[in-house]
Amino acid sequence: MDEIQIAKNQIREDIAQKIAALSAKEVAEKTKAIEDRLFDFANFLESKIALMYANNENEVQTARILLRALHSNKIVVLPAYSADNFEMTLKKVDNLKKDLQVGPRNIPQPHDNRCKIVPIEKIDIAIIPAVALDEKGGRIGSGEGYYDRLIPNLAITTRKVALALEAQIVPQVPIESHDKHVDIIITEDRVIYKI
């Protein structure tokens, strides 16, 4: 394993410890503050079709955010992950209880037969998961590269927004040539614009 991968794994471990040190109440309060900032964010308010995510461990919890987006009449799109080629298919979700199934990453994803595919060029805003970020939009994800492959295919006008606890912001993310940045980061305390 090369130095950058070792550094990324160390950051993932450090973030996991920071999040584990927070009480459930603290996580809930911080997540609610992030949710409120997102729903006050002009790019999100103006969007009709939002690519979102069901959270993995050490990512901002999204269950309430997804529900609120559906209640706000957003077209919610979630990724269906393929463990074979580490790519994803974007699918419209109308009902979080009926339309989701556990996927290969052990997180909910759109049901194979119930949900319709949404062309990537239709996405107005992309909410990108992250384990760690820096203020320049550098991002560390789960390590499987799903979003590093997806981000370059999004329209240039599609805002790429990451949700993060302040505890997930690090001084500098080690970057490799295949790593992709986000445009904006929303935390419980602030909105960070890279653009």
ChimeraX attribute file (.defattr): number of C-alpha atoms within 10 A of each C-alpha:
attribute: neighborCount
match mode: 1-to-1
recipient: residues
	/A:1	5
	/A:2	6
	/A:3	9
	/A:4	13
	/A:5	14
	/A:6	12
	/A:7	13
	/A:8	20
	/A:9	15
	/A:10	12
	/A:11	20
	/A:12	20
	/A:13	13
	/A:14	15
	/A:15	21
	/A:16	18
	/A:17	12
	/A:18	13
	/A:19	18
	/A:20	12
	/A:21	11
	/A:22	12
	/A:23	10
	/A:24	11
	/A:25	9
	/A:26	12
	/A:27	17
	/A:28	14
	/A:29	13
	/A:30	19
	/A:31	22
	/A:32	17
	/A:33	18
	/A:34	24
	/A:35	23
	/A:36	13
	/A:37	19
	/A:38	22
	/A:39	16
	/A:40	11
	/A:41	13
	/A:42	10
	/A:43	15
	/A:44	21
	/A:45	14
	/A:46	11
	/A:47	16
	/A:48	16
	/A:49	19
	/A:50	22
	/A:51	24
	/A:52	23
	/A:53	25
	/A:54	19
	/A:55	15
	/A:56	18
	/A:57	11
	/A:58	23
	/A:59	24
	/A:60	26
	/A:61	22
	/A:62	19
	/A:63	12
	/A:64	12
	/A:65	21
	/A:66	22
	/A:67	14
	/A:68	14
	/A:69	17
	/A:70	16
	/A:71	10
	/A:72	12
	/A:73	11
	/A:74	19
	/A:75	20
	/A:76	23
	/A:77	27
	/A:78	27
	/A:79	22
	/A:80	26
	/A:81	20
	/A:82	14
	/A:83	13
	/A:84	7
	/A:85	8
	/A:86	12
	/A:87	18
	/A:88	16
	/A:89	18
	/A:90	23
	/A:91	24
	/A:92	21
	/A:93	24
	/A:94	19
	/A:95	14
	/A:96	15
	/A:97	9
	/A:98	12
	/A:99	18
	/A:100	21
	/A:101	16
	/A:102	12
	/A:103	16
	/A:104	13
	/A:105	12
	/A:106	9
	/A:107	16
	/A:108	22
	/A:109	25
	/A:110	29
	/A:111	18
	/A:112	15
	/A:113	7
	/A:114	13
	/A:115	21
	/A:116	15
	/A:117	16
	/A:118	18
	/A:119	11
	/A:120	18
	/A:121	12
	/A:122	14
	/A:123	22
	/A:124	21
	/A:125	23
	/A:126	23
	/A:127	20
	/A:128	23
	/A:129	26
	/A:130	24
	/A:131	26
	/A:132	30
	/A:133	28
	/A:134	20
	/A:135	18
	/A:136	18
	/A:137	24
	/A:138	21
	/A:139	27
	/A:140	25
	/A:141	21
	/A:142	18
	/A:143	13
	/A:144	11
	/A:145	15
	/A:146	18
	/A:147	22
	/A:148	18
	/A:149	16
	/A:150	14
	/A:151	19
	/A:152	11
	/A:153	11
	/A:154	19
	/A:155	14
	/A:156	10
	/A:157	10
	/A:158	20
	/A:159	22
	/A:160	20
	/A:161	25
	/A:162	27
	/A:163	28
	/A:164	25
	/A:165	26
	/A:166	15
	/A:167	17
	/A:168	24
	/A:169	20
	/A:170	15
	/A:171	9
	/A:172	14
	/A:173	20
	/A:174	18
	/A:175	15
	/A:176	9
	/A:177	5
	/A:178	8
	/A:179	16
	/A:180	18
	/A:181	22
	/A:182	25
	/A:183	17
	/A:184	20
	/A:185	26
	/A:186	21
	/A:187	23
	/A:188	20
	/A:189	12
	/A:190	13
	/A:191	17
	/A:192	17
	/A:193	14
	/A:194	14
	/A:195	9
